[in-house]
Amino acid sequence: MSAKLYEVLLGFSNVYSGWILWNLFLAFIPLVLSFWLFRRKKISRSLVWWGLLIVFITFLPNAPYMLTDIIHLIRGTRDGLSIWVIALAIIPVHLAAMLGGFEAYVVSLINQGYYLKKQGVNRVVVWASEILTHAICAVGIYLGRFNRFNSWDFINEPGDIIRTTVRNLISKQPAVITLVTFVILIVLYWIMKQITLGLYLRYRYLRLGKDVLE
């Protein structure tokens, strides 16, 4: 094994550490729940359904939270590693993790919108639910990145989270960061939603044996 290849693999093993797997695991929890909550043929809104809905909302910010892991990417490029490690390990792994986490967020909201439409809700309400979800997740991302709260703290320390959230929203810097995050979520979600739905429609066309341009 060449020295450069060994260096790249070593850098990859260092980058592909527990935090990436853990963050992706947390990001995919709401994705899995969204299929169970919103995509089943027969859905009864039992106590279990409402309980899992609360879990879904609580864990959902973990998916777009992956975008903030860009700080690890920036740090990784400043650690004095060779250009090979940065180009073949640091950048691809971090970008893939961030994209995977955010795509989990996009699909989760698509499933949520699908369920609301099946309930006879009009498009405006579906759009409003997406905006509200972005707002909740923007707050959750700030709580996680800057206040270091976890999803389970909503159960263990709900009072502390409420007090911290109120303090953040009435403080200039946290409020501005949360607002910027909110806008970023709206823009990136809209872009990724179009791409995701476009790929899905193309897949459907291929299964039907049709050309997408027909």
BELMO-V759096 format. One line per field, one symbol per residue. phi: phi as a letter, one per 20 degrees, with the letter a starting at -180 (. if undefined). psi: psi as a letter, one per 30 degrees, with the letter a starting at -180 (. if undefined). burial: 1 if it has 9 or more other C-alpha atoms within 8 Angstrom, else 0. A space follows every 50 residues. Layout:
phi: ???
psi: ???
burial: ???
This chain:
phi: .ffffffffffffffeefffffffgffefffffffffddffdcdeeffff fffffgffeggfffggffffffffffedemfffffffdcffgffffffff ffffffffffffffffffenfffffffffffffgfffffffffffdemed gfffefcffffffffffffddffgfffffffgffffffffffffffffff fffffffemdefef
psi: kleeeeeeeeeeeeehaeeeeeeeeeefeeeeeeeeefflejjkiaeeee efeeeeeefeffefffefgfeeeeeefgggllfeeeefeeeeeeeeeeee eeeeeeeeeeeeeeeeefggkleeeeeeeeeeeeeeeeeeeeeeeefhll efffeeheeeeeeeeeeefgkeeeeeeeeeeeeeeeeeeeefeeeeeeee eeeeeeefglkff.
burial: 00000111101100110001101101111110111011100000000011 01101111111111111011001001100010011111111111001111 11111111111111111000100001000110011111111111100010 00110001001000100110000110111011001100100110010000 01001100000000
